[in-house]
Amino acid sequence: MAPDRIGILAGAASVPTGYLDLAEVGRAYDGSSKGRRAVAHFDEDAVTLAASAALAAVERAGGVDEPTMTVLATTAAPYKVRASASIVAAVAGTTGPAPSRELAGGARGGVAALVAAADAVAAGRVRRALVAAGERRPAEPGSDWERTYGDGGAAVVVGSGDGVLAELVGWGAVTDEVVEPFALDTGSFAQPIDMSLWRKTALAPSMIAAANAALADAGLAPKDVAGAVVASDDPRTAKLVGAQLGVPVVAPDVPLGAMGAAEPLLLALRALEDADPGAHVLVVGFGNGAEAVVLRATEALAQARTRVAVTADIKANSRTLPYTRYLRHRGLLAAESEVVEPLASQALTAREAASLYRLEGLVCGKCDAIQFPKRAVCWRCGAREGFDTTTLGRTGSLFTYTAGTLYPTPDVATIMGVAQLDGEGRFYTQLTEALPEEVSVGMQVELVFRLMHRGGGFNNYFWKLRPVKDAAGSEEAA
């Protein structure tokens, strides 16, 4: 028997703190651009953005106490052959006796992943499902896509019961074979297309058809909808679809750019953050057709808005990243780091996976000292047995640091630091999103999941320290 109520239990966003001033881009080429878009730091990619949002969403949902399905949606997966959903699951703690799915290649994947998760819960295959999306799509310098694409991630936990904050009450989809934004291979640039033709003949009609199908499935008319999320790679389409449906369109607090598969989830959470109980939100995503769902805000949402809050993440996108530094971060300007091959070990990655992805360490049963990395002998009392596993905290203060330019980096300098973690334990790693002059002993820092380097033919992920920033994001760009 299917559960009575299925939908979103919690959600979170991962929005880069940096943005690209499109006027600066325009001055470098034709001088015609304006606006801004969110851009990831050099050590962020689709996986780290999705994983960061997934971890926050799972924590908001109360953690993992039962097998949880993991679904990842992205058009910018770092591997052509190798699933990335398992990396997201490892960080979020959803690995184990549950399936994972990966929807790649189409921006409608964010909505499709939400539907797949809800279907799995309705069928009784799992009781909970984690839906995560992340995007950092490559764009050719000077192209329209460079001024359109935004980077970011979002995630929701799907389940059933009285804890559901937004119930999925309608669904609709359209599939259409048309030429739309495309790239020929992983990591290649998106190719130019006739945007006006695509918008008028395929994109807008497909999104409107899917939206009407979802509304009909929910037994609603457009006038019954409080707001619509219209996620597409064409900024004009959202206004066009909203106008033709007669529904107000949800927009972020600051311009973020087109975030592909992550955009419908991110904006759906933004709409729910302000939604009244009983209000309906229409969410439409595109991709060789379109897919749409209708969410109904439940009575539980009124007392649990912090479980879907994303406004602070959006407003923290407040630091300008100079265009030349953006190009270095993307590997589009020659840099010394391109000729350095970092050491990497597949065996070490496999053996230390719990520590690398979940920050799992040991606590000594004799003196309570934290052991990270894990070790056979307690560093404090010398005990050789009686250890229990523990997960490190992710916040603390900077104990000491050093900065240098000897090691090649696409950033200004490489900063290494030791953090005194809240609770107990010290953590040694790189600092990110900080200039040397911004760093000081005692400053508050947090651990963030990042791409450390590419070596040994694969991506090496770990945790870095980042200065804690408020929503105002008043610090200078790193």
C-alpha positions, 0 to 999 in steps of 0.5 A, a space after each residue: 500500500 502506497 504512503 498517503 503523503 509523499 514529498 520533501 522532508 528537507 532541502 538545502 543549497 550550495 551556492 558559490 560565494 563568488 560571482 562573475 561581473 558580466 560587464 567585465 566580461 563584456 569589456 573583454 570582448 564586445 562591451 555589451 554585457 551586464 548582470 552577473 552569475 554565480 561561479 564556483 571556486 577552482 576547487 569546486 565541481 558538480 560533485 562537490 556542489 551536489 555533495 555539500 547540498 546533500 550533506 546539509 539536506 540530510 542533516 536537516 532531515 535528522 540524519 540517516 537512520 535507515 537505507 536511503 536511495 541516492 539520486 544525482 542529477 547533473 550535466 557536468 559529471 566529472 567522469 565520462 565512465 564512472 558514477 558520481 552518485 556514490 561520491 555524493 552518497 559517501 559524503 552524505 552518509 547514504 551508502 549501504 543497502 540502498 540503490 543509487 541513480 544518476 541522471 546525466 546529460 539533460 537539465 531536466 534531470 533535477 525534476 526527473 530525479 525528484 519524480 524518480 525518488 518519489 516513485 521509489 518511495 511510493 512503490 515501497 522500495 525505499 522509505 527515504 531518498 536523497 535527490 542531489 544536483 550540481 552544475 559547473 558547466 564549461 563555457 567557451 570564453 566570450 560565448 553567450 554560454 559563458 554569460 548564461 551558465 551559473 554554478 551551484 548545487 541543491 538537494 532535497 530528502 524525499 520521504 512520506 508521513 506527517 513530516 513532509 513539508 511539500 507534498 508532490 501532488 501532480 506530474 507531467 512530462 513531454 519528450 521532443 527531439 529538437 536541437 537544443 543546447 548541447 556539448 559533444 563530450 564530457 568537459 567540452 564547450 556547449 555549442 551555439 544554437 539559434 536561441 530564438 528558434 528554440 525558444 519559440 518552437 520547442 522550449 516554451 511550448 514543451 514547458 507549457 505543455 508539461 506544466 499544464 499536464 502537471 496541473 491537470 494531474 493535480 486537479 488545478 488551474 493556473 490560477 490556483 498556483 502561488 508561483 512557478 519555477 521555470 528553469 531553462 538555459 534561456 533567461 527569456 523563457 521563464 517570463 514567456 512561460 509565466 506570462 502564458 500560464 498567468 502564474 508569477 515566476 519565482 526568481 532568486 534574491 540575486 542573479 545566479 545564472 542558469 544552473 541546469 539540473 540544480 536550478 529547479 530544486 534550488 528555486 523550488 526550495 526558495 519558493 517553499 521558504 515563503 509559501 503559506 500552508 496549502 499553497 501550490 508551487 509549479 516546478 518545470 525543468 527542460 531537456 528535449 521536452 520538459 518535465 513538471 511537478 506540482 508541490 503543495 506546502 503542508 501544515 508542517 512547513 509553517 513550523 519548519 521553514 529552516 529545513 528548506 531555507 536557502 535565502 542565506 546561501 543565495 545572498 552569500 553569493 556576494 564576492 566578485 571574482 575578477 575575470 582573469 582569475 576566473 579564467 585561471 580557475 577554469 584552466 583557460 589561461 596557461 598556468 604552472 599548475 598544469 604541468 604538475 602531476 600530484 601524487 595519488 593512490 587508488 589503494 589509499 583512496 579505497 582504504 581511507 574512504 570513510 575518513 576522506 568522505 565522511 571525516 570518520 576518525 577514532 576516539 580513545 576509550 581510555 582518554 577520549 582523545 580524537 584520532 584523525 587520521 585513524 591510528 593503531 596507537 593513541 597519540 595521547 595515552 598510548 592505548 592500543 585497543 578500545 577505540 570507537 568510531 566518531 565523526 569530526 565536527 566541521 567548525 572551529 577556529 584557526 590555530 596556525 597557518 602558513 601561506 606560500 607561492 612555491 606550490 603551483 596553484 590557480 589561486 593567489 597562494 597556497 595556504 595551509 592551516 591547522 584548525 582547532 575543531 569544536 569539541 576536540 581535535 585538530 585538522 591540518 589541510 588547505 584553506 580555500 576562498 581566502 587571501 593571505 591578508 584575510 587570514 588570522 589566527 583565531 578566525 572562525 573556519 569550517 570544513 568544506 568538501 572540495 576537489 584537492 587535485 587531479 592525480 593518478 588519472 582520477 579526482 581526489 576529493 577531501 576537506 578544506 578549511 574556509 573562513 566562516 562568512 555571513 549572508 552579507 559576504 563582506 569579505 574580498 574575493 579570494 
